[in-house]
Amino acid sequence: QAVHPGYGFLSENSEFCRSIEGEGVAWLGPPVSAIRDMGDKIRSKEIAEEAGVNIIPGYDGTIESIEHCLQVSNDIGYPVLVKAAAGGGGKGMRTCYNDQEVKEAYPMAKSEAKKFFADDRLLVEKYIENPHHIEFQVLCSPPPGVVTCEKPEDLQVVVFPERECSIQRRNQKVVEESPSCLLTQETRLKMVEQVKKLCQ
């Protein structure tokens, strides 16, 4: 017997993965550590940076208070995005263009983060206006006959064609198009290399 997590909240829930494996059922998805680390926006940015992958400029840590949030926002430069470290789906996320908006956003984002994710940690990063939201899906596996890779670069990574996810409403994807009509082949190949480095 085996379980594939599909998509949605359960596919991103490391405890769900752990409970399935605890029952002796095969889990057809990322390991617990990958789900946990990639689901935490602070930890995932640390991993990406260590791997040499480009990340959005911001504060590398948890925001401790409104005063701290204001200081970091001014250091980064407006506009900024105040968002839940454990978040997703546009929950616990606020765009701020000035100090007053940060003061209003901080308690709302913290409250939403606690309500939806049982984790009220927040981070702040530069808000990129009019971005293109591009996603890649991957399949990863050790080489045939190997259970665990000794070196990260031994991990085999298959990167599927990207999905253009820029058409959104309230930070929720409305339309996905593959491949993206906006990427040049040069940019696509650079992004694929970054994806592989992050997986490894």
N, C-alpha and C positions, 0 to 999 in steps of 0.2 A: 504494500500500500504506500501511496505517496500523496503529498499535498502540494499543489502549486498555489502561491498566494494571490494570483490574479492581479488586480490593481485596486487602489483605494487605501483606506486607513489600515486594514489588516496586513496588506502587503508591506507596509512601512512600520509594522509593530514588532519590535525585536522580542517582546515577551510572548507574542503569538507564535513566532518561530521557535522559541525555546520550549514552549509547552508542547508543540507538535513533536519536536525531537525527543522530548522527555517521555512521550508515549511510545517511542520506538518506531515512529512513522518517518519515512524519508521526506525530507524537505527539499523541494525543487525550486530553490531560490537562493538569494545571497545569504552568507552566514550571519549569525546573530551579531557579530562584531561589526560587520559592514552596515547592516540595517541601523544598529545603534549609533554608530559614528557618523554616518551620512545623514541620519535624521536629526542630529544636533548641529545646528548651523554654525555654532562657534567651533566645535571640534572638526567639522568637515572643512571649514576654512583653514584650520591649522594643518590638516592632512594635505589639502591641496597646495598650500604654500610650501610645505616640506617636499612635495613632489615636483615643485617647479611649475605648477599650473597657475595661470593668471586668475586673480580673484578681484572682486570689487573692493576698492579702498574703504577702510572703515576701522573701527576700534576692535582690536583682537582680544576680546574678553567680555565679561558680563557687566552690564551697566548697573551700578549700585544704587543710584538715587536720581531724582530730578536734576539736582545740581550737577551730578556727574554727567548726566545725559546732555545737559546744556553745554557743559565744557567740551565734551567730545564732539557734539554737533558743530560748535564754533570752530574747533580744531580742524574738522573735516571740511567744513564749508557747506552752506546750504545750496540746494535742497538735500535733505537726508531722509533715510528711511529708518524708522524705529520699528523693530520687529521682534517677534517671539523667537527665541533660540531653538525651541522645539516645534516651531510652527510649520504650517503648510496650508495651502488652499486659501491664502489671503487673510487668514485669521490672525489677530494680534499684530497687525501691520498698519502703520500710519506714515504718510508722507508729510514732511514738515519743511516749510520755507522760511521760518523765522523762530525766534525764541518763544514767542507766545504759543505757537502751534506745538512746539515741543512740550511746553508745560501742560497743554491740554491732552496731547497724545500719550504721554508717558503713563498716566494712571489707567487710561482706557486700554492701551496695548497690554499692560501688565495684567489687568483684570481679565481680558479676553484670553491671554495666554494661559492663565491659571484655570479658567473655565473649560477651555477646549483641550488643553494638553496636560493639565495638572502640573504645570511647570511655568513659573512666572518670570524666568530669566529673559532679559531683553538684550539685544545688541543694536548697534547703530552703524550704518554704512552709507556711503554716498548714494543718493538717488539718481539713477540714470534716466533722463527724460527721453521719451520716444525710443525705447530700446527695441531690439528684435529678440524675442524669446525663442531660442533654439534648443531642442533636446535631442540627445542621442541615447539609444538603448544598446545594451551590450550583453554578450554571453561570455563568461569567463570560466576557464577550466585549467587545472594542471595538465601537463603533457600526458599522453596515454601511458597508463601503467604507474603513474605517480599519484600519491594521495595528497601530499602537501609540497608546495614549491619551496625549495631551499633559498632561492633568490627571487625577489619580486619580479625581475625581468623574465623569469621562466614562465610566469602565468600567461596562458594563451588568452588573448582578448579578441573577440569578434565584435566589430562596431557596425551596427545597422545604419541604414541611411537616416539622416537627421529628420526631425519633424519641426516644421515652422509652427510655433504656438503663440504668435504675437497677437492674434485676435482674441481679446479677453474682455470679460465684463466682471468688474469687482474682483480682479486678480484670479478669476477662474477662466480657464481656457474654453473657448466657444467652438473654434474650428482648428483642426490640425491638418497641415498639408505636408506631404512628403513626396519628393525632396523639397526643400525650401527653394522658392524661386528667387530668393534674395542673395543667396550665398554664391560667391565665385568659387571655382574649383580650388583655387589657391587657399582661400579662407577655410573651405571645407576640410582640406587635407591637414591644415594646421590645427583645426579643432579636433579632428580625429586623433592626432598625435597627443594632444592634451588629455583627451578622454582615456587613451591607453595608459598614459603616465599616471593618471589619477587611480585607475583600476589596479595597476601594479603596485 
